[in-house]
Amino acid sequence: MNKILEKIGELGIVPVVKIEKAEDALPLGRALMDGDLPIAEITFRTSAAEESIKILNRELPQLLVGAGTVLTVEQVKKAVSAGAKFIVSPGFNPKVVDYCIKNSIPVTPGINNPTQIEMALERGIEVVKFFPAEASGGLPLLEAMSAPYTGIKFIPTGGISLNNLSSYLSYNKVHACGGSWMVKPELISSGNFSEITRLTQEAVSTMLGFEFAHLGINEENKDKALDSVNLLSHLFYFPIKEGTSSIFAGSGFEVMKNQYLGKHGHIAIATNDIRRVIAYLKTKGISILPETAKEDKGKLKAVYLDQEVSGFAIHLLQK
């Protein structure tokens, strides 16, 4: 898959932005980055779109900027010339799509029926926009419509909100979701960029779904681990479950049979999507320890970070 499209999938949410004044572009871009979502789809619905893309591309190179509501080849040329890294269209315009493919420009055309999906597949397109998502039938329609097709993923847009974001993203054929609830035009025009940051952070937090899973405690050997687990069980009636390298007391305590990562042990954090968490944490300068990764059927299920908190390593778990 194209690297730009891969990045969109890692980020998981695409803010769909309508800007009336180009001078609002830079504070809008900064608000998104402060909200931990370094991406913006600037729609070609206003005369400020082209200049806004230029400003964001020049001033915030770390922000992934694309152009949305692109209806003509001429708009594609303007958007790309301004610095847009990807093109999004509301429908499937063969002229626009074919031009982008010919010129190696990442494009996600809009679809809402099987015929359009097959038009995309015929052209080798791997990601399409499902639009308007909710008005077309929402997730039930997408699941039914996409069932016969492999090798293609979807970016539902239109009616996506904090309330249904997780439901869409939980479907394995959804690549990312597009939405404007965190970048409403009235928030931009009124200069309420702090609220945009808050709403963006809320969206990212909802998408990642962090939850405390359990506390890991390092012991010197199996006998000491058993002593600790037996005490927890005796005091609090926690059931004991022994594994190869550790013993659980209930679901909240994992006692390691030998010293492992972390001075004292580890804190396990469960998430909706480890892949997206890794991309998210990378922007904060935090990496994973690849040698600790555990997979199941080719999918990452657990991994440690190269970060400790008060002597405890951090262990990410896929829900």
NUVEXZA-947966 format. One record per residue (C-alpha): x, y, z. Coordinates in steps of 0.02 Angstrom, whole numbers, plus 50000, padded with zeros to 5 digits. Layout:
<nodes>
XYZ ...
</nodes>
This chain:
<nodes>
500005000050000 500565017849966 501515025250116 500355040250129 498835028850138 499725017950265 500035033350371 498185038050361 497755020650423 498975022350569 498235039050620 496475031950608 495505048350600 495505061250460 494875078550511 493845085350365 494135104050369 493185118350287 494175134550300 493425151250250 494975161850284 496745156250243 497425165150398 496515152150504 497485137750425 499065138850532 498205139750703 497035125850646 498515114850599 499355118350765 497755114150858 497665097250772 499475093450811 499245098650992 497775086650992 498935072350939 498175070850765 499425077250635 498315076250481 497055087450393 495955085550239 495645103250176 494055103250072 493985112749907 492295120249955 493005137549983 494165149549892 495365148550040 495745129950016 497225131249900 498105144750000 497735135650163 498585120050097 500095130450044 500245138150217 500095121550309 501315112950193 502585126850216 502405130350402 501975113050471 502905100150366 502575086850498 500695088650468 500005076850334 498925088150224 497735082350089 496355089949984 494535084749997 492955087749895 494035087449739 492875087249588 493985090849438 495705087049369 496075105649378 495745105349565 496905090449582 498285100349497 498005115449609 497965104949767 499545095249726 500445110949672 499985118649841 500725103649931 499275091549957 499925073849987 498285064849951 496655068049859 494895063949918 493325065349811 491505063649865 491065052349719 491915041649589 492425053249448 493415042349325 494345057549254 494955062949425 495385045349481 496285040649321 497295056749322 497855053549500 498325035449463 499285040549307 500265053449407 500535042549563 499465053649673 498615044449818 496735045949791 495235039449889 493675041549783 491945041149862 490855025749843 489235019249918 488795004349808 489594988249742 489764994749564 490885008749622 491914996749727 492214986249572 492705001849474 494015005049608 494634987149609 494794987349420 496015001849439 497004993749579 496385005849712 496604998849888 495695012149991 494045020949953 492955033450045 491255026950101 490175042450082 488965048150145 489205034250273 487735036150392 486485042450262 486915027750149 486535014750283 487995015850404 489045001450466 487724987850430 487714992650246 489614993750238 489804976450315 488544968650197 489154977950043 491004974650072 490824956150116 491194949449939 492724960449916 494474957449983 495984968349957 495054984749980 494754995550134 493605009950174 493645027150253 491855030450312 491455048950309 489825058050336 488895056650500 490405050150594 490505056550772 491235052050940 489715041050970 489995029150824 491865031150793 492385015550888 491045004950806 491665009250632 493505007250676 493174990050752 492704983450580 494264975850502 493924983150330 493865001050395 495535009350361 495145025650453 493665037250481 493395054750416 492465067550518 492205086050550 491485086150726 493155091350801 493465104850668 491745112650647 491785128350538 491075139050678 492505133950793 493765138950660 492935155450613 492745160450795 494565156450832 494135143450964 495665132850927 495845126951107 494165118251090 494735110250928 496255103351021 495155096751162 493935088351042 495365081050942 496205073751096 494515066651148 494335058350978 496085050850984 495795044651162 494155036551110 494975028250960 496415021051061 495325016151209 496695014751340 496235004551495 497244998251642 497394979351622 498464973051767 499984976151875 501504965251848 502674961751995 504424955151973 505004941352092 506694932852103 506074915152072 504554904052058 504434900352245 504374918752292 503104921752154 502004908052226 502164915452400 501574932452337 500134925252236 499564914052380 499534928952497 498484939252375 497314924652354 497194921452543 496814939652583 495664944152439 495004927552370 495844930552203 495894914652096 497624908452049 498114904451870 499884898851832 500724901151664 502444897551594 503324913351651 502104920851776 500654917651894 499064927951899 498094932152057 496384936451986 496484947251830 497324962051913 499014955151971 500324945851870 501814939851971 503344935651867 504334919951911 505964928951870 506574946751858 505994954251693 505824971651621 505594985851742 506464988051909 504894982852002 503834975151865 502664981651733 501024990751707 499934982651573 498874994551469 497544987451353 497084996651193 495894995251046 497324995250921 499164992450961 499684997250784 498925014550802 499615016550978 501375013350915 501155026950783 500395038750913 501805036051038 503135038250905 502595056550889 503015058151075 504735050551053 504285033751130 504705017451040 504334999051066 505534984951109 505334973850955 506094958651040 504634958451164 503274957951031 502034943551035 500934939550887 499414928750857 499014923550678 500144937150612 499374951050717 500284960150856 499494956151024 500744962751152 502354972751161 503374982551288 503855000851270 505605007751294 504905018051438 504705015651626 503605024351753 504225024251933 505205008351900 503814999551807 503964994851623 502454998151511 501664983051426 500404986251287 499034973351259 497804971851116 496024970551183 
</nodes>
